[in-house]
Amino acid sequence: MQRLRELGWIENRNVAIEYRWAEGRGERFVEIATEFVQLKVDIIVATSLPATIAAKQVTSVIPIVFTSSNDPVGLGLVGSLARPGGNVTGLSNQLGDTASKRLELLREVAPALRRLAILANVGSPGPVLDMREAQATVRMLGLEAVTLEIRRAEDIVPAFEAAKGRADALYVAADPLANSNRVPINTLALAARLPTMYGVRDYVEAGGLMSYGPNIADLYCNHRVIPMALLEAVELRIRGKPRPSTMRSRGWRRPFVVSNSSPLMNSSMR
């Protein structure tokens, strides 16, 4: 919103914004996307991979901008970063590409690491890609992987119970399900004395040990993808000639390492 205002787009003055929240229920994304189509919005901004996939299923005409996606090319959202094609474009967080670096950093702070628990929502393709990259790195490093598969919030506690005594640290594949449950995940990890590694700093701010990856807020504020897509959508409406988006998808360039200096969190490594 800040970047839109800087470009002269003021909510309720020259742009109207319809907000919808799935309330942690992935099945609502198609319903919400369908509602947006019925409202004849000029653009759909999706803040998660499941929301983007749902919107793409519902419309091939309305421009869709994803604010963050893990490997949008591999997931079939766009043809390429340079030439997305279709009606979808946005920002790539490239979390899967940096999984190996996260594990390297985790080994530096937990040198006794031998068994790594990997928690991932297997109901969403983004975290599955991240999980597979992490598993490949674990094998390359000669470590043992303990995969904890979840599909809903109720699966988190049983996953930790299954990992009891079998892991020395925890790697969490970021996605909306894990993010909305980051506090209980960190609470359970702390109780189990498991150092944690994430791809997004939100988890560290909620009590996790360390993250390595993009600053999502910085992506939103400093890139021009979302506001430029809005301008394009308005232009298309004026012309009355919807066409596939040719605007580049973008990735992030500067990785950020965030660590938690809390004595309680650091005690999990002892």
Buried (B, 14 or more C-beta within 10 A) or exposed (E): EEBBEEEEBEEEEEBEEEEBEBEEEBEBBBEBBBBBBEEEBBBBBBBBBBBBBBBBEBBEEBBBBBBBBBBBBEBEBBBEBEBBEBBBBBBBBBBBBBBBBBBEBBBEBBEEBEBBBBBBBBBBBBBBBBBBBBBEBBEEEEBBBBBBBBEEBEBBEEBBEBBEEEBBBBBBBBBBBBBBBBEBBBBBBBEBEBBBBBBBBBBBEBBBBBBBBBBBEEBBEEBEBBBBBBBBBBEBEEEEEBEBBEBBBBBBEEBBEBBBEBEEBBEBBE
